């Protein structure tokens, strides 16, 4: 299983460069070509990469008949320096010189907004990863892998493994009871978000009862799973659950099986 660590050999690519590669109109093959040049130059402790032949580019799916065209395009748009005689390629890190335009609906302001939102939500995401047992060995090390950009970032991201463990139980007991009984429990995080919104006007007992009544109804009717409301939608803004708080059905086992 691949398990790269922060102290493994790695290249350092400034965030500004990464962001500009993302928001400009590069095709997939052009991006692969750029990253190949960076990996075999900067990634090998050298400013440039000297390739042997056009066959070297087949590793990224660009065959020798098309290599020159792609390299010429990047050179004309000042993304790379290319000396054909010496077969030398150099990536131009001065992105202000690039002539590749920013794509529609992109831009530095939009990127800054996304970065700010990501930093703000980093602790919640880390907790969820821990709860779901995803990347168990790496969750607590995310904040150690790169130098924080600002003091605010450090405040948001610098959580120890112990502090994460303390906040692991992000789902309440009442919610877990509702979710475990619901006939089509899906999108747990979104369901919990809607659950908290519903609690502003309804009690946990009412929401659990609504879920139980709905389960009884679909079990009695033998409803196929695909036609059952997901837990997230059941508690969603349309208020579907309201119709089932006081809903009466003939006695049916709360845990009756629903058709799968």
WOFEN-V682799 format. One record per residue. PSI is psi in whole degrees, 0 to 359 (NA if undefined). OMEGA is omega in whole degrees, 0 to 359 (* if undefined). D_FIRST is the distance of its C-alpha to the first C-alpha in whole Angstrom. Layout:
<<PSI	OMEGA	D_FIRST> <PSI	OMEGA	D_FIRST>>
This chain:
<<128	179	0> <134	181	4> <64	181	6> <145	181	10> <160	181	13> <332	182	16> <3	174	17> <158	177	15> <132	180	18> <156	176	18> <159	180	21> <113	180	24> <117	184	25> <144	180	28> <322	180	28> <320	180	31> <314	179	30> <315	182	27> <320	180	29> <328	175	32> <327	182	29> <320	189	28> <351	180	32> <166	188	34> <52	176	34> <140	173	32> <169	180	31> <316	182	27> <324	178	28> <319	178	29> <318	178	27> <319	180	24> <317	179	27> <314	181	27> <329	176	24> <316	179	24> <315	180	27> <316	182	26> <321	185	22> <3	174	24> <282	178	27> <320	181	26> <348	177	23> <24	176	24> <43	180	27> <150	182	30> <339	182	32> <168	178	32> <128	177	30> <108	180	32> <157	180	31> <314	179	32> <173	180	33> <342	178	32> <339	179	30> <337	185	27> <355	179	27> <340	180	26> <335	180	22> <16	175	23> <17	175	25> <116	185	29> <158	195	31> <330	180	33> <342	183	36> <351	186	35> <310	184	34> <321	180	37> <317	179	38> <317	180	35> <320	179	35> <319	180	39> <315	180	38> <324	178	36> <316	180	38> <330	180	41> <15	171	40> <31	176	39> <330	178	35> <162	167	35> <132	183	37> <118	175	38> <107	185	40> <324	182	40> <315	182	42> <3	180	39> <46	185	36> <133	179	35> <132	179	33> <129	178	33> <133	179	32> <106	183	35> <349	178	33> <85	186	37> <346	176	36> <340	179	40> <346	181	41> <142	179	38> <0	176	41> <121	184	38> <159	174	39> <137	182	37> <161	179	37> <143	180	39> <11	175	38> <188	179	36> <162	184	37> <324	181	36> <319	178	38> <318	179	36> <318	179	33> <322	178	34> <314	180	35> <320	179	31> <316	180	30> <316	180	32> <321	180	32> <318	178	28> <320	181	29> <325	184	31> <4	188	29> <321	182	26> <320	179	26> <318	179	27> <318	180	24> <320	178	22> <317	181	24> <318	177	23> <321	180	19> <315	180	20> <317	182	22> <356	177	19> <36	179	16> <133	181	14> <48	188	12> <319	186	14> <347	186	12> <345	188	13> <314	186	17> <354	183	19> <358	183	18> <315	185	19> <346	182	22> <354	190	22> <342	178	20> <154	181	23> <130	180	27> <142	183	28> <327	181	31> <169	177	34> <324	179	35> <317	178	34> <316	181	31> <322	179	30> <322	182	32> <326	191	30> <342	188	27> <54	181	27> <136	179	26> <167	179	25> <323	181	23> <319	181	26> <327	177	28> <317	180	25> <324	181	25> <332	183	29> <20	185	29> <324	185	26> <76	183	29> <345	179	29> <133	182	31> <163	180	34> <316	180	35> <319	179	38> <317	180	35> <324	178	33> <314	178	36> <312	187	37> <323	183	33> <333	182	32> <341	187	36> <139	186	36> <339	177	36> <70	183	33> <112	180	31> <159	179	29> <65	188	28> <317	181	28> <315	179	28> <323	178	31> <317	181	33> <322	177	33> <315	179	34> <324	177	37> <313	181	37> <325	177	38> <318	180	41> <328	182	42> <347	178	43> <337	182	45> <344	183	48> <154	180	47> <162	177	46> <322	181	43> <320	180	45> <321	180	46> <319	177	43> <318	180	42> <320	179	45> <317	179	44> <319	179	41> <316	179	42> <319	179	45> <321	178	43> <317	178	41> <319	182	44> <310	184	46> <331	177	43> <317	180	43> <321	182	46> <349	182	46> <35	183	44> <134	176	42> <146	185	39> <322	184	36> <341	180	36> <3	179	39> <138	178	38> <137	173	38> <159	181	34> <323	180	35> <317	180	34> <327	178	37> <321	180	39> <11	185	39> <185	187	39> <338	179	42> <347	176	44> <35	181	45> <326	183	44> <334	185	44> <328	182	48> <350	186	49> <5	178	48> <315	180	48> <21	183	52> <135	182	51> <129	175	53> <157	174	51> <152	184	53> <124	177	51> <142	179	47> <130	180	45> <333	183	42> <23	179	40> <145	183	41> <143	174	38> <142	180	38> <133	181	38> <NA	*	34>>
